[in-house]
Amino acid sequence: MPVPTKEEIIEIVKEHLMDNLEDMDEAEFDPDKSMKDMGANSLDIVEVVSCTMRDLKVKVPRAELSKLENVTQLVDLLHATALQKEEAA
Amino acid sequence: MTELVRVTSEEEGIAVITMADEANRNAFTAPFVDQLLGSLEEAAGDRDHRVILLQGLPDVWCAGAHQDLLLELAEGDLDAGDILLSKVLLDVPIPVIAAMEGHAVGGGLALALCCDVMIMARESRYGCSFMNMGFTPGMGITRLLGEAVGEYIAREMMFGGQMFRGSHFESWSGVNYVLRKEKVAWKALQLARRIAEKPRFALELLKGDLSIRRRQLFEETRTREAAMHRICFGRPETAERIRVSYTRPTREVADDS
């Protein structure tokens, strides 16, 4: 599987966020915001990130994830991790 | 000694046990488990009490085992304290209401399953995280979860390790109520008042009778769960999985301290 682009990863995050937050409207999604600002609680975020990592077949330690401030930073980290994984393969 | 769990009794017949370990997000640590066991004994031991309301923090009802405790288990220092918690709760002679405004995960969910009435919040999450960390569920959950949410959903939760929003259990599961978070405590108190009107001797008789099946289920499963744990915690990769995959709910209310 080729490494998805950042735009594709944003779509994956969005899909899982909307699946997990039943009241969320698609127009409310803003990658420059944190998931918390979009109405997610801490375990909502765990679920969204776990599902996204599963789709991308990457794993990032929780400690690194906890430093992130918004969806764009999450996407950057996941994209970089996926690229590293591909290079190592 | 820091007060992690407290018992209060503001209304006649109703004991309120509040799990309030802010720092550890109501995760099972040795002092927390000791205080919870002591609180259950205190609340049930007072013959004036006819019902127990078990509540947590607004955002976390109970987070299950603390990571340090799991790592101790994985390193071979097996502690049966959490198993004891299920048994003690199932043996409480009067009804216990789980008023779960906040999340309940892993052993925290097992704790709720040992109560007689469960009230969930639509927005909070409830799940079995055990397998995410590479070991099988414990505290009786392998048998008790299916009783509450149905066998197929229970299997999905145990195999997959996902944490569902309370709203997922609305309308079809065996959970008593799934309400907006701000209504949970109110509804729990209404139910407690209703139960507290009844005589204690009759409540004890009925509780004893209604608990037979769940106690049997728990007794049947505890040996098997312990045997599975010995295998899982004996695997060298389990400790690493616990280190990488352990999650607990973080603080969600404004910190004004």
Interface residues (C-beta under 8 A of the other chain):
Chain A: N20 E22 N41 S42 L43 D44 V46 E47 S50 K59 P61 R62 S66
Chain B: D59 H103 V105 E123 S124 R125 G127 N132 Q162 M163 R165 S167 V244 S245 Y246 T247 P249 T250 R251 E252
